[in-house]
Amino acid sequence: MSLSASNSIRRRHLAPPTHWQPFRPVLPQAVIAAGLGGAALLLALFALPGLSNAMIGYYVTFLHEAAHAVFGYFVSGEVGQIALHADGGGKTLVETGNSIGVVLTAGSGLIVPAWLGAMLLISAATRVGIEPILLALALLTAWLGFHYVDAEGPIPLVLGAVAIVAIITAILPFGGMIKGALAFFFGFAITKGVIATADYAYVEWIDSQRTEAADARLIADALGLETIA
């Protein structure tokens, strides 16, 4: 056999550029992982609907407020204090400066949770980047939760549980199917929470007395859109 023929055979037997199990079709593996992650979430929602929805709501609220805190740091150089309430609400004290800072900081709370859920679903489907995304999510949750979050009720336990599960998934040598399923679980849960709180993106006020503006109202005011409905 010639040298060129030997190199050609070796190239044909290289593993494909994916972290799914090599030499097997990727689509069935991704579908099975999505099914396992979705089934785990549905089981949790069916068995303990109140607890599961509350935990998802708490964590999505944390992501919303954490986005304010992180973007507020880029604007002002300081991380604001995050308050999370047992009723599912929250507030972050940040220094936004000019109108651009207001738009970036207020808008981040509306965009980042949705963006993170989409990223997790894409990484779960492709099995690429799961480890760094979950590791960053775990470290950010643990760091902000320990240093900057003032939380009520079971919220600290929820943040701790998410951080622990995410970091274990990221660093332990699980197979591709398990990591894919867990990434789908996180992605589905965050996306569900974002959809459930989509009304918050409307240009409204937090309270009926109109004493505290919601994020979309802050953005509209910063851009001078006084007549927006």
N, C-alpha and C positions, 0 to 999 in steps of 0.2 A: 504494500500500500504506500502511495506517495505521501510526502509530508503535507501537501495541500489538502489531500483527501482526509487525512487524519484530523487536521485543524477544523475542517468543515463539519465532521461528525461531532467533535468536541463542542463546537459552537451550537449545534442543534440540541445538545443535551444540557445546556446551561439553564439554570432556573430562571423563570420569567421575572421581570422587574416588579414584583409585588411581594407583600408579606403574607399573602394567603399561602396555603399549602401548595408547594410547587407541583407542576406536571398534572394538575387537576383543574377543571374549569373554574374560573373565579366567580362567575355569576351564581351558580348554585350555593357556593360557600357564603357569599354575601347575603343571599336570600335567607339561608338557614340562620345566619347570625342575626339578621333583622327580625326574623320570626321569633327567635329566642328572646331577644331584647324586648320586643313588643309584647310577647306573652308574659314576661316577667312583670312589666309595667301594668298590663291589664289585670293580672292576678292580684297585684298589690292594690290596685284601684277597686277591684271587685271584693276582695276580702276585707280591706280596711279603707273604705272610700274616704271617710272623714280625715283619718290620720294621713293617708297618702296625699290627698289634695292639699292638706295643710302644710305638709313637709315640702311639697313642690312649690306652693305659694311662698313659703318662707324663703326658700333658696332663690327663687327668681327675684323676689324683692331684694334679697342680699346682692344678687348680681346687678340689679338696677342701681342700687345705692353705691355699690363698689365701683361701678363705672363712673358715677359722679365723682367719687373720691379720687380715683386714679387720674381722670382727666383734669380735675381740679388741681391735682399736684403739678401736672404739666403747665397749667396756666399760672399758678401762684407759687409753686414750689413747696406747698404744704398739703398734707393729707388731712382732710376734714374728718371730724367725728361722725360715725355712723350710728344712728339709733334705729333699731328694729323693734316693732311692737307686736304683741301677741295677737292683735286683730289682723295682722298681715300687712300693715302699713309700715312706712319707714321715712327717715329724713336724714340728709347728709348736710353738714355745715361746711361750705366751701367758699373760698374767695375767688370770684370769677373775673373781676376787673372790668374790662370793656365789653362791648356787645359781642365781639367775636368769642371771648371767653365764655359768655353766657350761652351762646349757641352751641359751642363745643361741649361744655360741661352738661347742660341740660339735655342736649340731644343724645349724648352718649348713653344715658339711662334708658332711652327708648330703643336704641339701635344695638348696643353691645349684647344684651341677652339673646336677641334673635340671631345675631351674627354668630354667637358662640354655639347656639343650638344647631345652626346650619353647618358650622365647621365640624362639629362632632358627628353629625350624620354623614357628611362627605368623607371624613377620615374613617368612619366605621365601614362605609360601603367600599372604599378603596383599600382599607387596611394599611394606609400610609399616614404617618404622623400621629397615631393614637397616643403613643407614649409621651411625646413632648407636650401635647395639648392637655392630657389628663394630669401630667406632672405640674404644669404651669397652673392649671385650675386648682389642684390640691394645695400648692404652696401659696397661691394668692388667697385662697379661702382661709387657710390656717393663719397667715400673716395678718391679714386685715381683721379676721375674726378675733385674734388674740390681742392685737394692739389697739384697734380703732372701733370695734363694734361694742355698743352698749345695747344688749338684747334682753328681752323679757321671755319668761316661760321656757319652753323647750327649744328655743331657737339655737342656743349654743350647742346643744346636743345634735341638732340637725346639721349645723355647719361642721362640727367635728366628725360626724359620720360620713358626710360627703368627702371631706378631706382625706380621711383614712381609706375609704374604699377606692377613691381616685388614685391615691399614691400607691396602694397595693397593686391595683390593676396596671399602673404604669411601670413599676419596677420589677415585679415578679415575673419569672419566665413562663407565663401562661402560653397556651397555644393560641394561634390566630383566631380560632373560632370563639374562644372565651373572651378575649379582649375585644373582638369585634362586637359580640353580643352586649358586653357591658358598655361599650361606647355608644351603641344604638340605644341602650336603656337610658343613659344620661342624655343623649340627644333628643330622644322622644319626650322624656320628662320635662326638659327645659323648654322645648318647643310647645308642649301642651300648656305649660305655665305662661309662656309669652302670649299664646292665643287667648287664654282665659283672661288676661289683663290687657287685651288690645284696646279696650275702651279708654284706657288711660292716655292713649296717644291723641285723643281728641283735644281741641283747644277749649278746655274747660277749667274750672277752679276746683281745688281740693275740697273746699267746704262750701256749703250753700250760701254763706254770708259773703263770699268772695273776698275773704281776707288773706287767703294764701293761694297763690297761683300754682297751677300744675306746670309740668315741664314744657308742654307744648305752648301754653300761654306765655311762659317766660321767653320762649324762642320767638313767638309772634311779636311780643312787645319789644324785644331786643332788635328785631328787624324792622320795626315801625309799621307792623301790619295791624293797626288798631281796628280796622273794619272787618277783619277776618271772622267768619262765623264758626 
